[in-house]
Amino acid sequence: MVRYHVGIDVGKHQHHACVCDTVTNQYGKVMSFSVDREGFERFLSYLEQTATKDEILVGVEASGPYALTIVYFLIEHGYVTVEVNPYQAAEFRRSQGKKAKTDRVDARSLAAFLMVGSYKRIPAANPLLENLRELTRFRADLLQDRTRQLNRLQETVTEAFPELGNHLASLDSPTALALLAAYPGPEALAKDPSGVVVSLSKVSHGQVNQVQAEAIIESARLTVGLMHRELALNLKLRLLSEAILSLNVQIKEIETAITELFKQFPHKPSDFPVGGVQSLASILAEIDDINQFATLKQFLSHFGWCPKTFQTGVFSLDHPRMSHAGNPYVRRVIWMLAILAVKTVSPFKDYFQRRTAAGKKKMHSIVAVARKILSIIYAVLKTGNPYNPLQEVPSNLAPART
């Protein structure tokens, strides 16, 4: 039976911990320990002198990477460790009348907050899910970085050589990026026409012929670009193009690793109604154990795919907005899968068209389609049976009608 609650306020180089005896309601002295093997071993010895493992509950704030090392160190040594919402912990500290905020105050407040019982137990590490989650999140971050760099490149080309868009369909193509990295700016293109022709033919694998290459060179000679900014714009073009090409290589390497990890799952992409390896891996990696969700409602709430209800007295909001809670890495993936489904998957396409014909807003219908997709993913993972478009989702798993 748990008697001692331990709150840990985590830091970059040092953690602070406080033990609360829930029987006597007394707090021990706040101890600090360094974030290294020696510090962790000293804290472990302190816990062992306090009580047995089954009498101790350890709580930490969900504060990003700083908490991970001590969390999994304690789990590996058999201690039950839970995650506390930082916002709830801060509100609890303020409700106690504590205006000061120090590492020692936070550690003591966390120990007291554990008596409220609002926390989430952290499971033992699952190497497959941990690695897949790390890679899918890293891929999402790099994709976002690439989008920002592409936007900068587009702006720079508009200033330096606006006519280029008339000859190359997309600036994010390998052909356009390689061309701008080798010949950044209209002057560089105009100075070496024969080199440009050879380079374009090589990087495009013959898709850009000599006539097209010569048209680009002629446009470079007659460009209305801002030549007085040539030095700065040319440098930007080269560096941005090289950065995007490098990001493309990195993303491809990450996607290869994700594909290999995904093969270890008992399910294949074809078991689900829509999505490929990368999108499904992003979703499955954030689920952890499907059995932690007793109901579909809990599963949908985990991703924030549920209404943010508002009710006070006799008033109740009839059409509440979507909750902004949930995992930010997955929400966009789910949205994109819903858009793909209404275009390519017949049952979802028909469902979307029926709602549209009934006067429902298209955006609301896409939200409903996304909820159906999540419901099917939940059913597939719960039952172990692949998606069958001819079979309805079991009524105890299906979402409420909208």
N, C-alpha and C positions, 0 to 999 in steps of 0.2 A: 504494500500500500504506500502511495506517495505521501511523504510527510514534508519533504524539503523542496522548496521552489528556488531555483537558481536563475537569476537574471544576469545576462552578459551584455554589456554595452561594448560593441565592437569598434575597433579603430584600425587605422592603417598599420601602425607599428606596435600598438599596445591595446589590450582588452582589459575591461574592468568587470568584476563579478561580485555579486552579493547573494548570500544565502538567507532565505526566510524560512523559519520554522513555523509551519501553518498551525501547529497545535498550540504553541505558546505565543504565536504572533510576534516573535522576536527576530530581529535582523542581525546577522553577523557583520563583522567589519568588512568593508569593501576591499577586496584585494585586486591588485593589478598584476598582469603578467605579460611578458613580451610575446610577439608573434614569431616564435621560432620553436624548435624542438625542446629546448631547455624550459622555456616558459610554459609550453603545453604540458610537459611532464610534471612541472611544479603544480599546475592547476589540477591535473589528474590526481596527484598525491593529496591535494587539499580536499578534493571530493571524496576520496577513499577514506580519509580520516573523519569526514563528516557523517557518512552513513553508507548503507549498502546501495547498490545500483537501483534496485527496485523501489527504493524510498526517495529517489531523486528525480525531479523533472527539471530539465534545463530549457530556458527560453531565450531566443535571440531575435532581434529585429531583422526583417527582410531588407537588408541594407546592401544588396549587391555582392560583389566578390569578396569584400572584407570578412564576411561571416562564414564563407564556405569552408575554409580550412579548419577552423575550430569545430564547426558543426560535424563534418565527416570524421574528424579525429575522435570526437566523443561517441559518435554512432559506432565506429569501429571498435570502441572499447566497451560497448554495451549499454550506453546511457540513452534514455529516451530524450530526444531533443525536438523542440517544437519551434515553429516560426510565428512571430507576432507581427501584425500589421503596424507599420511605423506611425500611421495617422492615429489609429486607435490608442497606441501606447502614449503618444504625445497628448491626446485629449484626456486620457486617464491621469497623466501626471498633472495636468492643469486642474483637473477636477479635485485633486488632492490639495490644491492651494499652493502648489510648489511653483513659484515664479522663476526660480533659478534653474538654469540648465547646465549641468556639468556631467562629466562621465560618471562620477560617483552617484549623483542623484538619479541619473538615468538607469544605472544598474539596479539600484534599490527599487525604483519605480517599476521596472520590468519584473522583478521578483514578486512584487505585490500584485501586478496585473495578471499574473498567471492564475491567481485565485479566481479571477473572473471567468476563466475557461474559454476565452475567445482566442483560439490559436489553431494552428494546423500542424499536425505531426509530420516531421520530415522523414521519409522512408530511407532505408539503406540504399546505397548507390547502386544503380543499374548501369553497368558500363556501356551497353548498347544505347540506351536512351540518353545517357549523359553525353556521350560523344556525338550522337546524332543531333541533340538539342544545341550543343555548342557550335556544330558546323552549320546547321540550318540558320541559326541566328547570325552567325558570322557572314553567311552568304547574303542574308537579307540586308545587313549593314553595308556590305560591299556593293550590292545592287543599288542601294540608295546613294552611295558615294559616286557610282558611275553615272547615275541620272543627273546628279548635281554637276559633275564634270562635263557631261554632254550638253547641258544647258549653257554652261560657260563657253564651251566650244562653239555652239550655235551663235551666241551673241558676238563672239570674236570674229567669226567668219562673216557675219552680217556687216561688221565694220570694215574688215580687211578686204574681203573678196565676195560681195553679195551675189555675184553671178554664178558662183560655184554650184549653188543649189539647182540651177537650171540644167546642169549636166550630170550630177550625181544624185540619185534618188534619196539617199539617206546619209547623213554625216557619221552615223554610228556603224556603218558598214566597214569591214576590214579594208576594202579598197580605198575609201575616203580617208580613213585614219592613217593608213600607210603612206598615202600620197602627201598628206599634210605634215606628217612627221619627217618625211624626206625633203619636201619642198614647201616649207612654211611661208605662205604668202604669194601674191601674184608676181612679184618681181623674180623670186626664185624659180617659179614655173616658166616665166617668159625667157629667162636666161639660158635654160638647158632644155630646149624642145625635144631633142632626140632622146635624152635621158628620161624625160617625162613619159614619152611614148613607150619606151621599153619597160619602165617601171610600172606603168598602169597595166600593160598587157600581162606582166608577170604576176602582180598582186591580185589581179582580177581573174587570173587563169584564162585569159583570152576573151573575157566577156566585154571588156572595153577595147574597141578596135582603134586603129590609127586615126580614122576620121573623127571619132569621138574625142580622142586625146588632143588632136589638133584644135578642135573646137574649144576645149578647155584652155589651151595655151593662148588662143586668140582672144578669148574673154579676159584672160589675165593681163594681156597687153592693153586692152581697152577698159579695164575696170574703173568703176567710180568709187572704189574703196578709199579709205582715209589714208593716203600715202604719207601724210605728215606724221602719222602715228606708226609708221611701218616698223621701226625698230622694236617697239613694245609689242605690237600686235603679232609680229612674226614669232617672237619669243614665246608668247602665250600660245599660239597655234601649235608650235612644236612640242612644248611641254605638256599641254593638255592632251594632244593626240597620243604622245608616249604614255601618259598616265592612264588613259582609257585602254590602250592596248595592253598595258601591264595588268590592269584590273580584269580585263577579259581572260587573260591567262590564269590569274588567281581564281576567278570564279569557276572556270572550267575545271581546274584541279580540285576545288572544293566539291563541285557537283559529282565528279568521279568518285570521290571518297564517300559522299552521301549515297550514291548508287550502290556501292559495295556494302555499306552498312545496312541499307534497306533490304538487301537480299537475306539478311538474318531474321527478318520478320516472318511470321507464319502466313502473312497475307501478301498477295500480289496486287499491283495497281488495278488489274482487271476485276478484282473482288469488290471494287468500289464504283459508284455510279459515274464519277468523273474525276479527272486529275491524273497527273503523272507522278513519277517517283519524287521529284523535288517538292511539289506542292503537298503531296500526301505525307512525305517525311516531315515536313514542317508542322503538320497538324498532329501526327502520331507522336512526335517527339515531345510535344507539350501536354500530352494526356497523362503520361506516366502509366499508372495502373487503372484500367477502365473500371475495375471493381470498386474503386473509391467513390464512384458515382452510383448511388443506389437508384436514382431516377433520372429520366431524361432531362427533367427540369434542372437538376443539379449540373448535368453535363453542359447544357446550353448556357447556364449562368457562368460556368467556368470560362467560357469564351466571350462572355458579355453579349451573347446573342439572345437577349430577352428584353422586355419593356422595363423602363424605369418607372415603376408604379408610384403614384402619388395619391394619398387619401388622407383627409382630415375631417373629422366630424361626419357630416352627411355628404360631404363633397368628395367625389372621386373623379379623377381625370379619365375621360373616356378613351382618348387616343394618346397614351403616353409615348414619349420618344424612346428610341433605343438606348439601352444603357451604354455608357462609355467605358464601363469596366471591362475586365477580361484581358486576355493576352494580346498585346499590340502586334506581336510578330505573326499572329495567326489571323487576325481580323481581316487584313487585306487579302490574304490567301483565300479565305472563305468567300469573300466578296467576288474575287476574280473567278473562282470556280463556279459561282452562281451565274455570272454573266456567260461563261463558257457553256454551262449546262443548258441555258435557255436558247442557245444557238445550235447546239449539236446533239443533245440528248432528248429523244422524242418525248418521253413522259414529262420531263420538266418544261420542254418547249410547249407542249399542249397545255400544261397547267398554267404557264405564264400567259398564254394567249387567251385562255378561258377567263382569267382574272382581268386581263386588259379589256376584253369584250364586255365584262360585267361592270366596267367603269372604275376599276381599281387603278391607282397610280402605279406607273411602271417601277418606280423606285421601291415602293412598298411591296410589289410583287417579287422583285429580286430578293428583298429581305426574306420573304416567305419561302422562296426557292432555296435560299441558303440554309434556312432552318430545316427544310426537308432533307437537304444533303447531310447536315450534321446529324439529323435523326437516323438516317440510314447508316452513317459511319458508326454511330453508337450501337445500332442493332447488329451490324456486322461484327464489331469487336465483342459485343456481349454474347452473341449466339455462336460465333465462329463460322457462320454461313455466309457465302458471298452474296452480293447484291443480285437480285433477280427482278428485272423491270416488270415482269408479269405478276409479281407477287407483292401485295401491299405490306407495308411495315406493320408488325403486330400492334394491335390497338394500345397495349400497355406501354409501347415504346414510341408511338407516333405523337407528333406535336399537336397542340390544340389548333383547331381551324381558325383561320383569320379571314 
